[in-house]
């Protein structure tokens, strides 16, 4: 896989999908009759909670890792993450036979800390701020010489995340709309690009918590707006957009919806109860947005990416 210096095209996404095949699962698409009745539309859930490391992040991390030179691979991989990208980089490094150096906020979910350590990563904890993540990682990279695999501001990561939508559109060929949550925007921008190439008539929607609504505000203003707080229960969505992801989202995403913390929890519980599968709070944000905006999707076929299932079972919000 070439190291991309430009936004991925469809050939890049197809190539990446072949190259990361041994690192990922092709995840199933599921439906729930009872949720469809509640929502008033036909929802197809792409279940990345069944992905390796329990989240879609394995796609982007492996795509970025495989693009490195042999010399870079030998020095190891590094990143900062509250959990899912941390696990993905750690497992990618393990499968590649190299070392992972991970910076994690001290308030990351315990299940994600344990899993990252379990893949053999060397973890450095930092204060739970974006600035602390960056400064701590800079020091780790300086000491180790490892290559920083950014969670989303990396075209290879975006290309890897786009393979999720590729599978989705191959399996369900006539979606009226597709939805994904937005944190840093790696999945959303990959989904938007792949959808624009494969199914240009499918509308593309993003969803995020009201209290970390930087993507919503950025789309409204036409320039990147930073979050002023990060205390959402959706721990995977606490980051800001990057220049790379914002430009793609601004060009291709139809609309971004925001939801309250309670709406996130309610949607999460609904999926647990009706579908009998484990998802984490970040994962339920698109369903919460759909249920809040039913009239926009009435009678339509909608694809929702369930992004991950790494939830702390000892600390459930319901």
Secondary structure, 3 states (H helix, E strand, C coil): CCCCCCCCCHHHHHHHHHHCHHHCCCCCEECCHHHHHHHCCEEEEEEHHHCHHHECHHHHHHHHHHCCCHHHHHHCEEEECCCHHHHHHHHHHHHHCCCEEEEEECCCCHHHHHHHHHCCCEEEEECCCHHHHHHHHHHHHHHHCCEECCCCCCHHHHHHHHHHHHHHHHHCCCCCEEEEECCCCHHHHHHHHHHHHHCCCCEEEEEEEHHHCHHHHHHHHCCCCCCCCCCCCCHHHCCCCCHHHHHHHHHHCCEEEEECHHHHHHHHHHHHHHHCCCCCHHHHHHHHHHHHCHHHCCCCEEEEEECECCCCCCCCCC
